[in-house]
């Protein structure tokens, strides 16, 4: 079959032209449906981004909490006598002879940082940051709560941390808690 392009195709008037074009109401409905689909996709994307950021923060906070707890456990287990205590401050005697060497843990509620300082160190080491709450408690040989420093054999530490996700502060880690036994302290 051969097409003849020299002759125009016959048109049966304006009715055929109207059938080919979109009317204004049809165009508005198409734009409305398309906008609705794009809006739903944007909401799904934002929700997914927020969940992804929250999960990333949780993983980072869990890892830093574990590292802080491991470091504290190792240092406290090797420490000697507890010389000073408050719910946010611990001070131990350490080293050979346990006289003029100290290990100090201090939580600053305004900065939310738990710091560690040892005799001989020139700088304070930040063990954990972003803590909204932190508390130390003392336990004796029978693991009963005590306030007597000379009877202390175990130290409980617990904290609650949070981070900012997409401009909003949220708690993404509930609570970390541990009981650390002072091994070098005589019974």
RALINSUL-V140733 format. One record per backbone hydrogen bond with DSSP energy under -1.0 kcal/mol. CO is the residue of the C=O (numbers start at 1). NH is the residue of the N-H. E is the energy in kcal/mol with one decimal. If there is no record, write none. Layout:
co:CO nh:NH e:E
co:CO nh:NH e:E
This chain:
co:14 nh:18 e:-2.1
co:15 nh:19 e:-1.4
co:17 nh:21 e:-1.2
co:23 nh:27 e:-2.0
co:24 nh:28 e:-2.4
co:25 nh:29 e:-2.2
co:26 nh:30 e:-2.1
co:27 nh:31 e:-2.3
co:28 nh:32 e:-2.4
co:29 nh:33 e:-2.5
co:30 nh:34 e:-2.3
co:31 nh:35 e:-2.5
co:32 nh:36 e:-2.2
co:33 nh:37 e:-2.2
co:34 nh:38 e:-2.2
co:35 nh:39 e:-2.4
co:36 nh:40 e:-2.2
co:37 nh:41 e:-2.1
co:38 nh:42 e:-2.1
co:39 nh:43 e:-2.1
co:40 nh:44 e:-2.3
co:41 nh:45 e:-2.3
co:42 nh:46 e:-2.5
co:43 nh:47 e:-2.4
co:44 nh:48 e:-2.3
co:45 nh:49 e:-2.5
co:46 nh:50 e:-2.3
co:47 nh:51 e:-2.3
co:48 nh:52 e:-2.5
co:49 nh:53 e:-2.4
co:50 nh:54 e:-2.4
co:51 nh:55 e:-2.5
co:52 nh:56 e:-2.3
co:53 nh:57 e:-2.4
co:54 nh:58 e:-2.5
co:55 nh:59 e:-2.4
co:56 nh:60 e:-2.3
co:57 nh:61 e:-2.9
co:58 nh:62 e:-2.7
co:59 nh:63 e:-2.2
co:60 nh:64 e:-2.3
co:61 nh:65 e:-2.4
co:62 nh:66 e:-2.3
co:63 nh:67 e:-2.4
co:64 nh:68 e:-2.3
co:65 nh:69 e:-2.6
co:66 nh:70 e:-2.8
co:67 nh:71 e:-2.5
co:68 nh:72 e:-2.7
co:69 nh:73 e:-2.6
co:70 nh:74 e:-2.4
co:71 nh:75 e:-2.3
co:72 nh:76 e:-3.1
co:73 nh:77 e:-2.3
co:74 nh:78 e:-1.1
co:77 nh:184 e:-1.2
co:81 nh:93 e:-2.5
co:84 nh:91 e:-2.0
co:86 nh:89 e:-1.0
co:87 nh:136 e:-1.8
co:88 nh:107 e:-2.7
co:89 nh:86 e:-2.3
co:90 nh:105 e:-2.6
co:91 nh:83 e:-3.0
co:91 nh:84 e:-1.5
co:92 nh:103 e:-2.0
co:93 nh:80 e:-2.5
co:95 nh:98 e:-1.1
co:101 nh:94 e:-2.5
co:102 nh:119 e:-2.3
co:103 nh:92 e:-3.0
co:104 nh:117 e:-2.4
co:105 nh:90 e:-2.7
co:106 nh:115 e:-3.0
co:108 nh:112 e:-2.3
co:112 nh:131 e:-2.7
co:113 nh:108 e:-2.4
co:114 nh:127 e:-2.5
co:114 nh:128 e:-1.6
co:115 nh:106 e:-2.1
co:116 nh:125 e:-2.9
co:117 nh:104 e:-3.1
co:118 nh:121 e:-2.1
co:125 nh:116 e:-3.1
co:128 nh:114 e:-2.9
co:130 nh:162 e:-1.8
co:133 nh:160 e:-2.2
co:135 nh:158 e:-1.8
co:137 nh:156 e:-2.8
co:138 nh:146 e:-2.0
co:139 nh:153 e:-3.1
co:139 nh:154 e:-2.2
co:140 nh:143 e:-1.9
co:144 nh:140 e:-2.2
co:153 nh:182 e:-2.8
co:154 nh:139 e:-2.6
co:155 nh:180 e:-3.4
co:156 nh:137 e:-2.3
co:157 nh:178 e:-2.1
co:158 nh:135 e:-2.2
co:159 nh:176 e:-2.1
co:160 nh:132 e:-2.7
co:160 nh:133 e:-1.7
co:163 nh:170 e:-2.8
co:165 nh:168 e:-1.6
co:168 nh:165 e:-3.1
co:170 nh:163 e:-2.0
co:176 nh:159 e:-2.0
co:178 nh:157 e:-2.4
co:180 nh:155 e:-3.0
